């Protein structure tokens, strides 16, 4: 994670980095993240 709960971030700033040893593991992680999009939520601080 590049940002912590409650931390203000700028538009376009990375929130997290996925690491994998193989392309298959990366594809799995990306798919899991896409299916569970509620893992990370971003709210407008306004």
Secondary structure, DSSP 8 states (H G I E B T S, - for coil): --S-TT----TT--------SSHHHHHHHHHHHHHTGGGS------
